[in-house]
Amino acid sequence: MESVALMTCGTCFFISMHFCSRKLLQIYFPKQLTEANIYVIACRFVSGAQAVLASCVGAIIAASCNDIMKDMHWLTNAYVWFGAPYFVYDMWAMYAYYTRSHEQLFAGKSVQDKVVTFVRHNKTMVCHHILLPSILLPLILVLRENRGDFFFGVFYMIELVVPFISAREILIQMGLKSSRSYFVTSLLMVVFFFFCRLAVFPYLYFRYSLYADIPFLRVPYHIPIKCNVSCFLILAPQVYWFALMLRGLYRVFAKLSKKESQTAVTDNHFDKSHHS
């Protein structure tokens, strides 16, 4: 019964936040933003809020565990139930803004064809939203056997990169993709992504090596295979996305440098003309 109540609260929380965000954007930016822009920004705002909430929960859990294997915290299970509806909500939100952002692609299609088209064009993200809860929910609620809350607290904090991903997308919708703010946000996103989504795995293995008093390289052979498999399944797409982020950051930097160079040349030409 408690799990149903938490899932209901989570569903109401994410949907109501999305609805309120859209209404506020419609009120304050009626002419600057299209309907598609509003849906994207609302979706990203909710994603950022969920990430901050999950990170705070994770920090509380991790900080409370002196014994990283045996200590427990009630938030570990509670947030799983509360946050589970987010993945369903976010899939709907992405579908809603994607269909509005690509109207010509979806024009004249039935709902079923629209869903198929959306999935075909967003395979990686759809797989992420299915794979992650499919791994974490049974792992946290059943397979961990009430052990290792510290590790799951740290896992919750991998969401800390999402506010930067969301802020980057919001800047795009506001027409600021060529700005310095966009580059700084992109840089922070890559840095946080590296530490929160990649470096976190060797850190967890390192903490266990200290706890078990074994060499770091022996940890994979010392822990249950389900832990190694779960970590690999979560890590693999993160490596792929990190490579895409690095490539995107390089493009942003190159574009910004070119823009500043052109501005410098223009200013220099103006100064020479003025002195003449």
Secondary structure, DSSP 8 states (H G I E B T S, - for coil): -HHHHHHHHHHHHHHHHHHHHHHHHHHH-TTT--HHHHHHHHHHHHHHHHHHHHHHHHHHHHHH-SSTTT---HHHHHHHHHHHHHHHHHHHHHHHHHHHHTHHHHTT--HHHHHHHHHHHTHHHHHHHHHHHHHHHHIIIIITTT--HHHHHHHHGGGGGHHHHHHHHHHHHTT-TTSHHHHHHHHHHHHHHIIIIITHHHHHHHHHHHHHT--GGGHHHHS-HHHHHHHHHHHHHHHHHHHHHHHHHHHHHHHHHHHHHHHHHHHHHHHHHHH-
